[in-house]
C-alpha cells in the first residue's frame, strides 16, 4: 500500500495531502501555474520532491525548480540504462590562474579558478568548464558564503558536472539546474560608483545559448516543421508571437519551451495539422449548382379548365 505522498503514474496533479507536505518545503507562495510546471518536472524526471531530490524555491520573487547533483546523476544513469548506452563516471580537473589542470586541488587558501568535468555517454565525450568567478555564491555584504568559502573545489566541481551532464543528456536535463549552479542567482550587484553616469544603461538579460536554440529547433522539427511557413505557424502556437526563427526567441521563451519538450512537439504537430486542414478546405472546389427540374402537373379530370395548375419550375 502506497503512502499518501506517493505520486502515481496516471496522476494529473498534486493531491491535497501532497500540497500540504510541500507547503513545508517552500512552495506555500507558489501560484497554480508554478505548481503545474513543478508537477510536470517531477513526473518527467521521476525524482521525489518529498526526498528533496527536486524542489521549488523562490529566488528574487520568482519560483525556480532546482535539482541536487545526485538527482542529475540519477536521471543520467536511468537515461543511459534505458537506451543501453555506456555512461562513464565523470572525471574532474581543477586549475588555478596559471591554467594548469590537476586532478586534485590542495591549496587551502586559494580557491580554484576553474573546474572541468568530462562525461562519457555512449561513444560521445562531453566536457564542460565552470569558472569560479561566474558561480561563486555571495552574501548580501559581498563576501563569499559559507559553503563556497569552506569547500570551493567541491562546489565548483558540482557546477561543472551539472554543465557536462546537461550537455550529454539534453533531452532529460534541459531546463533543470542544480542548487550549486543557482547560488550565484542571489548575488547582489555591487553598489554603483558615485562617478558612474546617471544614464548608464541597465544590464540586459542574458540571451539564449546557441545550444538552447538548437534544442528548440530540433523539437519543432520532430513536430513536423520543415519550411519557414510551418515555422511561423508553430511559433504562433507555442509563443503567441509572429516570428519565423529561433533567433527571435528571448531567454524566457526558450526556458519555457525547454521545460516541457514533449509539449513543444505535440503543440507543433497540432498547429501544423490545423494549417493543413485549412489549406485542404480552401483547395476543395465548390459544388456545382444543379439546373432546376421542371415538373408538369397534368390537370385532373375533376377540375375545370380554368383551374388547371400551371408548370411549376
Secondary structure, DSSP 8 states (H G I E B T S, - for coil): ---TT---TT--S--HHHHHHHGGGT-TT--HHHHHHHHHHHHHHT--GGGTSEEEEEETTEEEEEE-HHHHHHHHHHHHHHHT--EEEEEEEEE-TT--EESS---SSS--SEEEEEEEETTEEEEEEEEHHHH--B-TTSSB-HHHHH-HHHHHHHHHHHHHHHHHTHHHHTT-EEHHHHGGGG-------TTS-TT----------HHHHHHHHHHHHHTT--SHHHHHHHHHHHHS-----GGG--HHHHHHHHTTHHHHHHHHHHHHHHHHHHHHHHHS----------B-----TTS-GGG----B-
